[in-house]
Amino acid sequence: MLLSQNRLQAAADRRAELDLHINLLAERESTLILTKLARLEAHLGIEAPAAETAATVELTRRIDAATVLDELEHRP
C-alpha cells in the first residue's frame, strides 16, 4: 500500500513540475508577444493610455524561472 502511495505521489510531483514548466513557457511567450506589440505601437506612433502603458511595463517584466522555483520550494 505504501509503495503504491509513493508511486502515485511521484507521478503527481512529475505532473506538477511539468505544469510549472509549461506555465513558465507560456508566460515567456506572452511576454514576448506583449513586447513585440508595444514595439509595433511605438513604431507606428500609437500612444497608449497611461494605464495601459503601466500594465504593459509590468506584464513585460522578465521573470526568472530559477527565482520562481526557489520561492516555490521555500513555501510551507
FENZI-V489000 format. One record per run of one state. SS is the DSSP state (a for helix, b for strand, c for the rest). FROM is the first residue (numbers start at 0). TO is the last residue. Records with the same first field share a line. If there is no record, write none. Layout:
BEGIN
SS: FROM-TO  FROM-TO
END
This chain:
BEGIN
c: 0-0  44-48  59-63  73-75
a: 1-43  49-58  64-72
END
